[in-house]
Amino acid sequence: MKRLNQSGSHVLGFALLVLALGVVGFAGYKVQQAHNNSDTAVQTATTTAKVPATIANTAELQQAGQALDDSSAQLNSSLDDSSLNTDLNSML
């Protein structure tokens, strides 16, 4: 029986392993960047709300309600749901 020359096959296996790790690393990096961008939008919207620490009277309650309504409106305007709608429509 003739033996096949397999010298150098370990280099190909190593190259495929490095390529696979690179693809997984790049995908993880892109997911992390997308997550950081969405966290920044949420932090920006929530840090602008001026809600008093304790509410002692009706005026402060109304001020807190208005601040929460404003931050909710800012958050809703900063979110882009077009990609979600596209994905959902493609699944139907």
VMD Tcl script that builds the backbone (N, CA, C; Angstrom):
set m [mol new atoms 276]
animate dup $m
set s [atomselect $m all]
$s set {name element resname resid chain x y z} {
  {N N MET 1 A 0.841 -1.162 0.000}
  {CA C MET 1 A 0.000 0.000 0.000}
  {C C MET 1 A 0.895 1.237 0.000}
  {N N LYS 2 A 0.558 2.171 -0.849}
  {CA C LYS 2 A 1.357 3.371 -0.991}
  {C C LYS 2 A 0.908 4.408 0.042}
  {N N ARG 3 A 1.873 5.011 0.738}
  {CA C ARG 3 A 1.569 6.048 1.731}
  {C C ARG 3 A 1.561 7.409 1.055}
  {N N LEU 4 A 0.593 8.227 1.422}
  {CA C LEU 4 A 0.504 9.572 0.869}
  {C C LEU 4 A 1.389 10.510 1.681}
  {N N ASN 5 A 2.000 11.445 1.011}
  {CA C ASN 5 A 2.837 12.426 1.677}
  {C C ASN 5 A 1.936 13.526 2.261}
  {N N GLN 6 A 1.863 13.596 3.550}
  {CA C GLN 6 A 0.985 14.560 4.206}
  {C C GLN 6 A 1.766 15.644 4.938}
  {N N SER 7 A 3.016 15.836 4.574}
  {CA C SER 7 A 3.787 16.878 5.251}
  {C C SER 7 A 3.227 18.233 4.851}
  {N N GLY 8 A 3.074 19.097 5.816}
  {CA C GLY 8 A 2.525 20.426 5.577}
  {C C GLY 8 A 1.033 20.517 5.804}
  {N N SER 9 A 0.359 19.415 6.062}
  {CA C SER 9 A -1.088 19.480 6.274}
  {C C SER 9 A -1.430 20.172 7.583}
  {N N HIS 10 A -0.525 20.115 8.552}
  {CA C HIS 10 A -0.781 20.786 9.828}
  {C C HIS 10 A -0.788 22.311 9.646}
  {N N VAL 11 A -0.051 22.813 8.667}
  {CA C VAL 11 A -0.047 24.257 8.400}
  {C C VAL 11 A -1.421 24.692 7.888}
  {N N LEU 12 A -2.014 23.887 7.020}
  {CA C LEU 12 A -3.346 24.199 6.509}
  {C C LEU 12 A -4.379 24.169 7.637}
  {N N GLY 13 A -4.290 23.189 8.518}
  {CA C GLY 13 A -5.204 23.113 9.655}
  {C C GLY 13 A -5.062 24.311 10.576}
  {N N PHE 14 A -3.825 24.712 10.830}
  {CA C PHE 14 A -3.574 25.875 11.674}
  {C C PHE 14 A -4.122 27.144 11.021}
  {N N ALA 15 A -3.948 27.301 9.723}
  {CA C ALA 15 A -4.449 28.474 9.005}
  {C C ALA 15 A -5.967 28.535 9.070}
  {N N LEU 16 A -6.638 27.396 8.930}
  {CA C LEU 16 A -8.095 27.362 9.034}
  {C C LEU 16 A -8.563 27.717 10.446}
  {N N LEU 17 A -7.828 27.264 11.445}
  {CA C LEU 17 A -8.161 27.594 12.826}
  {C C LEU 17 A -8.027 29.092 13.079}
  {N N VAL 18 A -6.948 29.688 12.597}
  {CA C VAL 18 A -6.742 31.127 12.772}
  {C C VAL 18 A -7.830 31.900 12.031}
  {N N LEU 19 A -8.198 31.460 10.846}
  {CA C LEU 19 A -9.258 32.120 10.085}
  {C C LEU 19 A -10.597 32.055 10.835}
  {N N ALA 20 A -10.929 30.894 11.377}
  {CA C ALA 20 A -12.188 30.728 12.121}
  {C C ALA 20 A -12.204 31.625 13.359}
  {N N LEU 21 A -11.082 31.679 14.084}
  {CA C LEU 21 A -11.013 32.540 15.264}
  {C C LEU 21 A -11.132 34.014 14.879}
  {N N GLY 22 A -10.560 34.384 13.752}
  {CA C GLY 22 A -10.670 35.764 13.278}
  {C C GLY 22 A -12.101 36.137 12.947}
  {N N VAL 23 A -12.826 35.237 12.298}
  {CA C VAL 23 A -14.223 35.498 11.942}
  {C C VAL 23 A -15.073 35.632 13.205}
  {N N VAL 24 A -14.879 34.746 14.155}
  {CA C VAL 24 A -15.646 34.809 15.411}
  {C C VAL 24 A -15.296 36.083 16.178}
  {N N GLY 25 A -14.028 36.445 16.224}
  {CA C GLY 25 A -13.609 37.667 16.909}
  {C C GLY 25 A -14.194 38.909 16.268}
  {N N PHE 26 A -14.192 38.964 14.941}
  {CA C PHE 26 A -14.744 40.117 14.234}
  {C C PHE 26 A -16.249 40.234 14.483}
  {N N ALA 27 A -16.944 39.113 14.459}
  {CA C ALA 27 A -18.387 39.140 14.724}
  {C C ALA 27 A -18.663 39.626 16.149}
  {N N GLY 28 A -17.889 39.164 17.099}
  {CA C GLY 28 A -18.051 39.618 18.481}
  {C C GLY 28 A -17.779 41.102 18.629}
  {N N TYR 29 A -16.769 41.589 17.918}
  {CA C TYR 29 A -16.444 43.012 17.953}
  {C C TYR 29 A -17.602 43.853 17.405}
  {N N LYS 30 A -18.189 43.426 16.285}
  {CA C LYS 30 A -19.296 44.174 15.695}
  {C C LYS 30 A -20.517 44.178 16.624}
  {N N VAL 31 A -20.788 43.051 17.269}
  {CA C VAL 31 A -21.915 42.982 18.211}
  {C C VAL 31 A -21.662 43.916 19.388}
  {N N GLN 32 A -20.434 43.925 19.893}
  {CA C GLN 32 A -20.092 44.804 21.016}
  {C C GLN 32 A -20.252 46.268 20.633}
  {N N GLN 33 A -19.810 46.643 19.444}
  {CA C GLN 33 A -19.941 48.027 18.996}
  {C C GLN 33 A -21.411 48.428 18.875}
  {N N ALA 34 A -22.233 47.546 18.341}
  {CA C ALA 34 A -23.659 47.839 18.212}
  {C C ALA 34 A -24.295 47.992 19.599}
  {N N HIS 35 A -23.882 47.162 20.539}
  {CA C HIS 35 A -24.417 47.226 21.896}
  {C C HIS 35 A -23.995 48.529 22.578}
  {N N ASN 36 A -22.743 48.934 22.399}
  {CA C ASN 36 A -22.267 50.181 23.007}
  {C C ASN 36 A -22.993 51.380 22.442}
  {N N ASN 37 A -23.292 51.387 21.152}
  {CA C ASN 37 A -24.001 52.503 20.542}
  {C C ASN 37 A -25.416 52.619 21.093}
  {N N SER 38 A -26.092 51.498 21.299}
  {CA C SER 38 A -27.456 51.558 21.830}
  {C C SER 38 A -27.450 51.974 23.296}
  {N N ASP 39 A -26.424 51.553 24.063}
  {CA C ASP 39 A -26.328 51.974 25.458}
  {C C ASP 39 A -26.106 53.471 25.565}
  {N N THR 40 A -25.340 54.057 24.651}
  {CA C THR 40 A -25.077 55.487 24.672}
  {C C THR 40 A -26.365 56.275 24.453}
  {N N ALA 41 A -27.212 55.818 23.544}
  {CA C ALA 41 A -28.479 56.505 23.292}
  {C C ALA 41 A -29.376 56.457 24.525}
  {N N VAL 42 A -29.407 55.321 25.195}
  {CA C VAL 42 A -30.236 55.180 26.392}
  {C C VAL 42 A -29.687 56.058 27.509}
  {N N GLN 43 A -28.361 56.074 27.704}
  {CA C GLN 43 A -27.771 56.896 28.756}
  {C C GLN 43 A -28.005 58.376 28.491}
  {N N THR 44 A -27.907 58.804 27.242}
  {CA C THR 44 A -28.133 60.204 26.913}
  {C C THR 44 A -29.558 60.612 27.237}
  {N N ALA 45 A -30.500 59.764 26.909}
  {CA C ALA 45 A -31.903 60.088 27.152}
  {C C ALA 45 A -32.229 60.066 28.641}
  {N N THR 46 A -31.646 59.153 29.387}
  {CA C THR 46 A -31.999 59.036 30.799}
  {C C THR 46 A -31.255 60.027 31.678}
  {N N THR 47 A -30.085 60.488 31.259}
  {CA C THR 47 A -29.357 61.411 32.116}
  {C C THR 47 A -29.875 62.835 32.012}
  {N N THR 48 A -30.671 63.147 31.004}
  {CA C THR 48 A -31.189 64.504 30.868}
  {C C THR 48 A -32.434 64.737 31.708}
  {N N ALA 49 A -33.039 63.693 32.257}
  {CA C ALA 49 A -34.244 63.849 33.070}
  {C C ALA 49 A -33.873 64.493 34.404}
  {N N LYS 50 A -34.637 65.519 34.792}
  {CA C LYS 50 A -34.387 66.220 36.047}
  {C C LYS 50 A -35.508 65.881 37.015}
  {N N VAL 51 A -35.373 64.740 37.632}
  {CA C VAL 51 A -36.388 64.268 38.564}
  {C C VAL 51 A -35.856 64.507 39.973}
  {N N PRO 52 A -36.638 65.167 40.847}
  {CA C PRO 52 A -36.162 65.380 42.221}
  {C C PRO 52 A -36.014 64.060 42.966}
  {N N ALA 53 A -35.081 64.041 43.910}
  {CA C ALA 53 A -34.818 62.823 44.682}
  {C C ALA 53 A -36.026 62.426 45.535}
  {N N THR 54 A -36.646 63.393 46.143}
  {CA C THR 54 A -37.865 63.137 46.916}
  {C C THR 54 A -38.943 64.104 46.439}
  {N N ILE 55 A -40.164 63.663 46.489}
  {CA C ILE 55 A -41.292 64.482 46.037}
  {C C ILE 55 A -42.090 64.884 47.270}
  {N N ALA 56 A -42.116 66.185 47.514}
  {CA C ALA 56 A -42.761 66.679 48.723}
  {C C ALA 56 A -44.122 67.309 48.458}
  {N N ASN 57 A -44.349 67.768 47.221}
  {CA C ASN 57 A -45.626 68.437 46.958}
  {C C ASN 57 A -46.075 68.148 45.525}
  {N N THR 58 A -47.232 68.677 45.171}
  {CA C THR 58 A -47.827 68.428 43.854}
  {C C THR 58 A -46.994 69.029 42.731}
  {N N ALA 59 A -46.400 70.184 42.978}
  {CA C ALA 59 A -45.588 70.834 41.937}
  {C C ALA 59 A -44.379 69.957 41.564}
  {N N GLU 60 A -43.741 69.382 42.572}
  {CA C GLU 60 A -42.594 68.496 42.302}
  {C C GLU 60 A -43.046 67.220 41.591}
  {N N LEU 61 A -44.228 66.738 41.927}
  {CA C LEU 61 A -44.767 65.553 41.260}
  {C C LEU 61 A -45.019 65.840 39.783}
  {N N GLN 62 A -45.586 67.003 39.499}
  {CA C GLN 62 A -45.814 67.374 38.107}
  {C C GLN 62 A -44.492 67.577 37.362}
  {N N GLN 63 A -43.494 68.158 38.034}
  {CA C GLN 63 A -42.176 68.346 37.419}
  {C C GLN 63 A -41.537 66.992 37.103}
  {N N ALA 64 A -41.641 66.054 38.022}
  {CA C ALA 64 A -41.086 64.725 37.796}
  {C C ALA 64 A -41.805 64.027 36.651}
  {N N GLY 65 A -43.118 64.153 36.592}
  {CA C GLY 65 A -43.878 63.546 35.501}
  {C C GLY 65 A -43.498 64.127 34.153}
  {N N GLN 66 A -43.325 65.437 34.102}
  {CA C GLN 66 A -42.931 66.095 32.850}
  {C C GLN 66 A -41.524 65.667 32.433}
  {N N ALA 67 A -40.612 65.567 33.390}
  {CA C ALA 67 A -39.241 65.151 33.074}
  {C C ALA 67 A -39.219 63.722 32.535}
  {N N LEU 68 A -40.011 62.852 33.128}
  {CA C LEU 68 A -40.069 61.465 32.653}
  {C C LEU 68 A -40.709 61.383 31.273}
  {N N ASP 69 A -41.745 62.185 31.027}
  {CA C ASP 69 A -42.364 62.214 29.700}
  {C C ASP 69 A -41.377 62.714 28.651}
  {N N ASP 70 A -40.595 63.742 28.994}
  {CA C ASP 70 A -39.599 64.285 28.059}
  {C C ASP 70 A -38.522 63.255 27.741}
  {N N SER 71 A -38.036 62.564 28.776}
  {CA C SER 71 A -36.980 61.572 28.532}
  {C C SER 71 A -37.525 60.399 27.727}
  {N N SER 72 A -38.768 60.036 27.933}
  {CA C SER 72 A -39.375 58.962 27.149}
  {C C SER 72 A -39.503 59.364 25.687}
  {N N ALA 73 A -39.894 60.611 25.444}
  {CA C ALA 73 A -40.012 61.101 24.078}
  {C C ALA 73 A -38.649 61.149 23.395}
  {N N GLN 74 A -37.606 61.558 24.127}
  {CA C GLN 74 A -36.252 61.598 23.569}
  {C C GLN 74 A -35.775 60.188 23.227}
  {N N LEU 75 A -36.054 59.245 24.093}
  {CA C LEU 75 A -35.641 57.867 23.855}
  {C C LEU 75 A -36.365 57.287 22.643}
  {N N ASN 76 A -37.653 57.533 22.542}
  {CA C ASN 76 A -38.416 57.029 21.400}
  {C C ASN 76 A -37.931 57.623 20.087}
  {N N SER 77 A -37.547 58.891 20.102}
  {CA C SER 77 A -37.080 59.515 18.866}
  {C C SER 77 A -35.684 59.049 18.481}
  {N N SER 78 A -34.885 58.578 19.456}
  {CA C SER 78 A -33.518 58.149 19.142}
  {C C SER 78 A -33.461 56.695 18.677}
  {N N LEU 79 A -34.525 55.938 18.860}
  {CA C LEU 79 A -34.530 54.539 18.442}
  {C C LEU 79 A -34.957 54.422 16.985}
  {N N ASP 80 A -34.274 53.547 16.249}
  {CA C ASP 80 A -34.589 53.322 14.838}
  {C C ASP 80 A -35.048 51.877 14.699}
  {N N ASP 81 A -36.322 51.682 14.418}
  {CA C ASP 81 A -36.863 50.334 14.334}
  {C C ASP 81 A -37.021 49.851 12.897}
  {N N SER 82 A -36.450 50.547 11.944}
  {CA C SER 82 A -36.631 50.148 10.543}
  {C C SER 82 A -35.967 48.799 10.255}
  {N N SER 83 A -34.790 48.543 10.855}
  {CA C SER 83 A -34.133 47.252 10.607}
  {C C SER 83 A -34.928 46.110 11.253}
  {N N LEU 84 A -35.513 46.358 12.416}
  {CA C LEU 84 A -36.339 45.338 13.049}
  {C C LEU 84 A -37.566 45.049 12.200}
  {N N ASN 85 A -38.210 46.092 11.695}
  {CA C ASN 85 A -39.384 45.893 10.842}
  {C C ASN 85 A -39.027 45.133 9.572}
  {N N THR 86 A -37.886 45.439 8.995}
  {CA C THR 86 A -37.440 44.726 7.790}
  {C C THR 86 A -37.225 43.246 8.077}
  {N N ASP 87 A -36.565 42.947 9.207}
  {CA C ASP 87 A -36.324 41.550 9.587}
  {C C ASP 87 A -37.626 40.810 9.842}
  {N N LEU 88 A -38.553 41.458 10.528}
  {CA C LEU 88 A -39.834 40.816 10.839}
  {C C LEU 88 A -40.635 40.574 9.557}
  {N N ASN 89 A -40.632 41.529 8.641}
  {CA C ASN 89 A -41.359 41.369 7.386}
  {C C ASN 89 A -40.749 40.262 6.533}
  {N N SER 90 A -39.427 40.107 6.589}
  {CA C SER 90 A -38.797 39.072 5.792}
  {C C SER 90 A -39.121 37.679 6.331}
  {N N MET 91 A -39.439 37.580 7.618}
  {CA C MET 91 A -39.774 36.276 8.192}
  {C C MET 91 A -41.213 35.885 7.907}
  {N N LEU 92 A -42.065 36.829 7.559}
  {CA C LEU 92 A -43.476 36.513 7.291}
  {C C LEU 92 A -43.697 35.939 5.937}
}
mol reanalyze $m
mol bondsrecalc $m
mol representation Tube
mol addrep $m
